Amino acid sequence: MSKPEPARYRTTNWKSYNDALERRGSLLVWLDRDMDWLAPKAGKPGRPPVFSDAAIQFCLMIKGEGRPGNSPVDCCQP
């Protein structure tokens, strides 16, 4: 007895499919308006830092989100 032929899935609504592909890569970020972006005055000699530690951590976090294979599921795969 032969195996049944696997079902073929065909896209009938290409506009909806293409829109879904575009949305799949989007990232919505909410920022706190009260977050300090600029570093406070240090009062020490030397060049002062421009951005606060929170702003730098935020930018590094966003930079890491854009890489492929950086999902929580990937860390658990063998």
C-alpha positions in Angstrom: 0.0 0.0 0.0 1.4 3.4 -0.9 1.5 6.4 1.3 -1.1 9.1 0.8 0.2 12.2 -0.9 0.9 15.1 1.5 -1.5 18.0 1.5 -0.4 21.0 -0.6 -1.0 24.4 0.9 -1.5 27.2 -1.6 -1.6 30.9 -0.9 -4.8 32.4 -2.3 -4.6 35.9 -0.7 -1.2 37.2 -1.6 -1.7 40.7 -0.3 -2.5 39.4 3.1 0.4 37.0 3.0 2.9 39.8 2.0 1.5 42.2 4.7 2.0 39.5 7.3 5.6 38.9 6.2 6.3 42.6 6.6 4.7 42.7 10.1 6.7 39.7 11.2 9.9 41.7 11.2 8.5 44.8 12.9 9.4 45.8 16.5 7.4 48.2 18.5 9.3 50.0 21.3 7.8 52.2 24.0 10.1 54.7 25.6 9.7 56.4 28.9 9.7 60.2 28.4 11.3 60.7 31.8 14.4 58.6 31.0 17.6 60.7 31.2 19.4 60.4 27.9 22.2 62.7 28.7 24.7 61.9 31.4 24.8 64.2 34.5 27.7 66.5 35.0 30.5 64.6 36.6 32.5 67.6 38.0 35.7 65.6 37.4 38.6 66.4 35.1 38.6 64.8 31.7 36.0 64.4 29.0 32.5 64.0 30.4 30.3 61.2 29.2 27.6 62.2 26.7 24.9 59.6 27.3 23.6 58.1 30.5 24.1 54.5 31.4 20.4 53.8 30.9 20.5 55.2 27.3 23.6 53.1 26.5 22.0 49.9 27.9 18.8 50.6 25.9 20.7 51.0 22.7 22.7 47.8 23.3 19.5 45.9 24.0 17.9 47.2 20.8 21.0 46.3 18.8 20.9 42.7 20.1 17.2 42.4 19.1 17.9 42.9 15.5 20.2 39.9 15.0 18.7 36.7 13.6 18.6 33.7 15.9 18.3 35.8 19.0 14.9 34.5 20.3 14.3 32.9 23.7 13.6 29.6 22.0 17.1 29.5 20.4 18.8 29.4 23.8 17.0 26.2 24.7 17.6 24.3 21.5 20.4 21.6 21.5 
